């Protein structure tokens, strides 16, 4: 792992093999940081991890602790390097650990996200001394309280660098639920809306490569939790033929061995197809789509609330205008205004009624003239005269009843 993270060729003395990752792209910086009183050769990556393996006796022993850190893409490369050095020195090296740091940058040719700047930090499980790593592991580094403190310190130092560089972006190490609850207590509805989403997941290199190949993981129902003690061999004493033993004993010849197994615990069946979320790429896509749907519903809810608020404001405005107008113009001004409007409507209706009656009289006179003259050409001349008299009469009626002009009717 150290060779892969640092992009170097390192020799594995235990397996007598060389792990060569010198052609790996994307390694922006790598270094080994150690305490001041540590042996100088501990800063040699190959000697450091071979020494860590030599101290372990168990095959399943934990050789190192890895911490993955996402770096702010807003910062410059030299600012990111200074940031990671300060954090590693303060939280890891000053406690006695040896830190193997590798900063990775995105490779655009591989389709990486250009914002995916991150660092891998391999930490020793033992304190560094002047002779090498200590013989005993430091168990106090495994506490969950220390991990929470590291997360908080990493967020604070990032925010300090972002503020110093003049960026508005900030980092919060807490979960979305905790941040949303704090925003609710503070009454910040805008921040509550921004935090109302499901946390997304990380899609690693293997998951992306499997997705590009078109691989679809298949799940099936499995039985888990079945445990059975491994078979153990037991040498039985030599017994004479016909010798009666206690229940569970067996007869045999010298050096005869019997295999006994421990009790078997029943397992439980899990229907993985019912809870399977597909590949990590599909899982992330569904999370993002779900967040988009939640955002859409939230926007629609805000639009409905805004519409209700506008209607309420209009109601309040009309009520306020009603009170102010009544206080300024007196109590009876609305009665006089209503009576004036009613009289105006009555005059208009009467004028329209008289116009309709005049048009009916003129239409009857036209029919009479057509019948008396017996010709169309003579009638047209008189019809124009009648139309002129009709317009004059309509204007007179308007002036007499409503003070209005004629309807502006035109003739051919």
C-alpha positions in Angstrom: 0.0 0.0 0.0 2.8 2.4 0.8 4.3 1.8 -2.7 1.0 2.4 -4.4 0.1 5.6 -2.4 3.5 7.1 -3.0 4.0 5.9 -6.6 7.4 4.3 -5.9 9.1 1.0 -6.2 9.6 -0.6 -2.7 11.0 -4.0 -1.7 8.9 -6.2 0.5 11.5 -8.1 2.6 9.0 -10.5 4.1 7.8 -11.8 0.7 11.1 -11.0 -1.1 9.2 -9.0 -3.8 9.4 -5.6 -5.3 6.2 -3.5 -5.5 6.8 -1.1 -8.4 4.2 1.7 -8.9 6.7 4.2 -10.2 4.6 4.7 -13.4 1.5 5.7 -11.4 0.1 9.1 -12.3 -1.5 11.6 -10.0 1.0 11.7 -7.1 1.6 15.4 -6.5 3.7 15.1 -3.4 5.0 12.4 -1.0 7.1 12.5 2.2 7.6 10.8 5.5 7.2 12.9 8.6 8.6 11.7 12.0 9.1 13.1 15.5 12.3 15.0 16.2 13.7 12.3 18.6 12.9 9.5 16.1 15.7 7.5 14.4 16.7 9.2 11.1 16.2 6.0 9.1 12.5 5.9 10.0 12.0 8.6 7.3 13.1 6.0 4.7 9.7 4.6 3.5 11.1 1.2 2.6 12.9 0.7 5.9 10.0 2.1 7.9 7.4 -0.4 6.7 9.7 -3.4 6.6 10.6 -2.7 10.2 6.9 -2.4 11.1 6.2 -5.8 9.6 9.1 -7.4 11.4 7.7 -6.3 14.8 4.4 -8.1 14.2 4.0 -11.8 15.2 0.5 -12.5 14.1 -0.4 -13.0 10.4 -3.6 -10.8 10.8 -1.9 -8.0 12.7 -2.7 -4.4 11.9 0.5 -2.8 10.4 -0.7 0.8 10.0 -3.7 3.1 10.2 -4.7 5.0 7.0 -6.4 8.4 7.1 -7.9 9.8 3.9 -8.3 13.6 3.7 -10.2 15.5 1.1 -8.3 18.7 0.3 -10.0 22.0 -0.7 -9.8 22.5 -4.4 -10.1 26.3 -4.0 -6.6 26.5 -2.5 -3.4 26.6 -4.5 -1.0 23.5 -4.6 1.4 25.1 -2.2 -1.4 26.1 0.2 -2.7 22.5 0.2 0.8 21.2 1.0 1.2 23.6 3.8 -2.3 22.7 5.1 -1.6 19.0 5.2 1.8 19.4 6.8 0.4 21.5 9.6 -2.4 19.1 10.4 -0.3 16.0 10.3 2.4 17.5 12.4 -0.1 18.8 15.0 -2.4 15.7 15.3 -0.2 12.8 14.5 3.6 13.4 14.5 3.5 15.4 17.8 1.8 12.3 19.4 4.8 10.1 18.5 3.5 8.6 15.2 5.4 8.3 11.9 3.3 9.6 9.1 3.7 8.6 5.4 2.0 11.3 3.5 1.0 11.2 -0.2 -1.0 14.0 -1.9 -2.9 12.9 -5.0 -4.3 15.2 -7.7 -6.9 14.4 -10.3 -5.8 13.0 -13.7 -8.1 14.5 -16.3 -7.1 11.8 -18.9 -8.6 9.2 -16.6 -11.9 11.1 -16.3 -11.2 12.2 -12.7 -13.2 15.1 -11.1 -10.9 18.2 -11.4 -11.9 19.0 -7.8 -10.8 15.6 -6.4 -7.6 16.7 -4.6 -7.0 14.4 -1.6 -4.2 13.0 0.6 -3.5 9.5 2.0 -1.7 9.4 5.4 -0.3 6.0 6.6 0.3 6.1 10.4 2.4 3.7 12.5 0.7 1.8 15.3 3.7 2.2 17.6 5.5 5.3 18.8 8.8 6.3 17.2 11.9 6.2 19.4 15.6 6.8 18.8 16.1 3.1 18.1 13.0 2.6 15.9 9.4 1.8 16.6 8.4 0.9 20.1 7.8 -2.8 20.9 4.3 -2.1 22.3 1.4 -0.6 20.4 -0.2 2.5 21.6 -3.8 1.5 22.1 -4.9 5.0 23.2 -4.8 6.0 19.5 -7.8 3.7 18.8 -10.3 5.7 20.8 -13.4 7.1 19.1 -13.0 10.4 21.1 -9.6 10.9 19.5 -11.1 10.3 16.0 -13.8 12.8 16.7 -11.2 15.3 17.7 -9.2 14.7 14.5 -12.3 15.4 12.4 -13.1 18.6 14.2 -9.5 19.8 14.0 -9.3 19.0 10.3 -12.5 21.1 9.7 -11.2 24.0 11.7 -7.8 24.2 10.0 -9.4 24.0 6.6 -11.7 26.8 7.4 -8.8 28.9 8.6 -6.9 28.4 5.4 -10.0 29.1 3.3 -10.7 32.3 5.2 -7.1 33.4 4.9 -7.2 32.9 1.1 -10.4 34.9 0.8 -12.8 32.1 -0.1 -16.3 31.9 1.2 -16.5 28.1 1.2 -16.5 26.4 4.7 -16.2 22.8 5.9 -18.3 21.2 8.6 -17.3 17.8 10.0 -20.7 17.2 11.6 -23.5 15.2 10.0 -26.2 16.8 8.0 -28.8 16.0 10.6 -26.8 17.7 13.4 -26.3 20.8 11.2 -30.0 20.9 10.3 -31.1 20.6 13.9 -28.7 23.5 14.8 -30.1 25.6 12.0 -33.7 24.9 13.2 -32.8 26.0 16.7 -31.3 29.2 15.3 -34.3 29.8 13.1 -32.3 29.8 9.9 -34.8 28.4 7.4 -32.6 29.0 4.4 -29.8 26.8 5.8 -32.4 24.2 6.9 -33.6 24.0 3.3 -30.0 23.6 2.0 -29.3 20.8 4.5 -32.5 18.9 3.8 -31.0 16.1 1.8 -29.5 12.6 2.0 -25.7 12.3 2.4 -24.0 11.0 -0.7 -21.5 8.2 -0.8 -18.0 7.9 -2.2 -17.5 6.0 -5.4 -14.0 4.6 -5.6 -11.7 3.6 -8.4 -12.9 0.0 -8.6 -16.5 0.9 -8.6 -16.0 3.4 -11.4 -14.0 0.9 -13.4 -16.7 -1.8 -13.0 -19.3 0.7 -14.1 -17.3 1.6 -17.2 -17.0 -2.1 -18.0 -20.8 -2.5 -17.7 -20.6 -4.9 -14.8 -23.8 -5.3 -12.9 -23.5 -6.9 -9.4 -26.0 -9.6 -8.7 -27.1 -10.5 -5.1 -28.9 -13.5 -3.8 -30.4 -14.7 -0.6 -27.8 -16.0 1.9 -27.6 -17.5 5.3 -25.3 -15.7 7.6 -24.2 -16.1 11.2 -23.5 -19.8 11.1 -20.6 -20.6 13.3 -19.0 -23.9 14.0 -15.8 -24.5 16.0 -13.0 -26.0 14.0 -12.2 -29.7 14.3 -9.6 -30.4 17.0 -7.7 -33.6 17.4 -7.6 -35.3 20.7 -5.3 -38.2 21.6 -7.2 -40.9 23.6 -5.6 -43.2 26.2 -5.2 -46.9 25.4 -8.0 -49.0 26.9 -8.4 -52.8 27.2 -11.0 -54.5 25.1 -14.4 -54.4 26.8 -13.5 -51.5 29.1 -16.5 -49.4 30.0 -16.0 -45.7 29.7 -18.0 -42.6 30.4 -20.4 -41.3 27.8 -18.6 -39.6 25.1 -15.4 -41.6 25.3 -14.3 -44.0 22.5 -12.1 -47.0 22.2 -9.1 -47.2 20.1 -5.6 -48.2 19.6 -2.5 -46.3 20.9 -2.1 -42.9 19.3 -5.6 -43.1 17.8 -7.1 -39.7 17.3 -10.8 -38.6 17.2 -12.1 -35.4 15.7 -14.7 -33.4 17.7 -16.5 -30.3 16.7 -18.1 -27.7 18.8 -21.8 -26.8 18.8 -23.2 -25.2 15.6 -25.2 -21.9 15.9 -28.1 -21.5 13.6 -27.8 -18.8 11.1 -30.4 -16.3 9.7 -31.5 -15.8 6.1 -31.1 -12.4 4.6 -32.9 -11.5 1.4 -30.2 -9.4 -0.2 -32.1 -8.8 -3.5 -34.8 -7.0 -1.5 -32.3 -4.5 0.1 -29.7 -4.4 -2.6 -29.0 -0.9 -4.0 -27.1 -2.0 -7.0 -23.6 -0.8 -7.8 -22.2 2.2 -6.0 -22.5 4.3 -9.1 -26.3 3.5 -9.3 -26.6 4.0 -5.6 -25.0 7.5 -5.8 -27.2 8.3 -8.9 -30.4 7.4 -7.0 -29.3 9.5 -4.0 -28.7 12.5 -6.2 -32.0 12.0 -8.0 -33.8 11.7 -4.7 -32.1 14.9 -3.5 -33.3 16.7 -6.6 -36.9 15.5 -6.1 -36.8 16.7 -2.5 -35.4 20.1 -3.7 -38.2 20.3 -6.3 -40.9 19.5 -3.7 -39.3 22.1 -1.3 -39.4 24.8 -4.0 -43.0 24.0 -4.8 -43.9 24.2 -1.1 -42.1 27.5 -0.8 -44.1 28.8 -3.9 -47.3 27.8 -2.2 -46.3 29.5 1.0 -45.3 32.6 -0.9 -48.6 32.8 -2.7 -50.5 32.5 0.6 -48.4 35.2 2.1 -49.1 37.5 -0.9 -52.8 36.9 -0.6 -52.6 37.7 3.1 -50.6 40.9 2.4 -53.3 42.0 -0.1 -56.0 41.4 2.4 -54.1 43.4 5.1 -53.4 46.2 2.6 -57.1 46.5 1.6 -58.2 46.5 5.2 -55.6 49.1 6.1 -56.6 51.3 3.2 -60.3 51.0 4.2 -59.6 52.2 7.7 -57.3 55.0 6.7 -59.7 56.3 4.0 -62.5 56.2 6.4 -60.6 58.0 9.0 -59.5 60.8 6.6 -62.7 61.4 4.5 -65.3 60.8 7.2 -67.9 58.1 7.9 -70.5 58.9 5.1 -68.1 59.4 2.2 -68.6 55.7 1.1 -72.3 56.1 1.1 -72.1 59.2 -1.1 -69.6 57.5 -3.4 -71.9 54.5 -3.8 -74.9 56.7 -4.5 -72.9 58.7 -7.2 -71.8 55.5 -8.8 -75.3 54.1 -8.8 -76.7 57.3 -10.4 -74.0 57.2 -13.1 -74.9 53.6 -13.9 -78.6 54.6 -14.1 -77.9 57.5 -16.6 -75.8 55.2 -18.8 -78.5 52.6 -18.9 -81.2 55.2 -19.7 -79.0 56.7 -22.5 -78.5 53.2 -24.0 -82.2 52.5 -23.8 -83.0 55.8 -25.7 -80.4 55.1 -28.4 -81.9 51.7 -29.0 -85.4 53.2 -29.4 -84.1 55.8 -31.9 -82.4 53.1 -34.0 -85.6 51.1 -34.1 -87.6 54.2 -35.3 -85.1 55.0 -38.0 -85.1 51.4 -39.2 -88.9 51.5 -39.6 -88.7 54.8 -41.5 -86.2 53.3 -43.9 -88.5 50.4 -44.6 -91.4 52.9 -45.3 -89.3 55.0 -47.7 -88.1 51.9 -49.6 -91.7 50.9 -50.1 -92.9 54.4 -51.2 -90.1 55.2 -53.7 -89.9 51.8 -55.2 -86.2 52.2 -56.1 -82.9 51.5 -54.5 -80.9 54.3 -55.9 -83.2 57.0 -54.6 -83.4 55.3 -51.2 -79.6 55.3 -50.7 -79.5 59.1 -51.0 -82.2 59.5 -48.4 -80.7 56.9 -46.2 -77.5 58.9 -45.9 -79.5 61.9 -44.9 -81.3 59.8 -42.3 -78.0 58.5 -41.0 -76.8 62.1 -40.5 -80.0 63.0 -38.7 -79.6 59.8 -36.6 -76.1 60.8 -35.5 -77.2 64.3 -34.6 -80.1 63.0 -32.7 -77.9 60.5 -30.8 -75.5 63.3 -29.8 -78.4 65.4 -28.6 -79.7 62.5 -26.5 -76.2 61.9 -25.0 -75.8 65.5 -24.1 -79.2 65.7 -22.6 -79.0 62.4 -20.5 -75.5 61.6 -19.8 -73.2 64.2 -21.2 -71.6 61.6 -23.5 -70.7 61.8 -27.2 -72.2 59.6 -29.9 -71.0 56.1 -30.5 -68.9 57.1 -33.5 -70.8 55.0 -36.0 -69.6 55.4 -39.6 -71.4 54.9 -42.8 -70.4 54.0 -46.3 
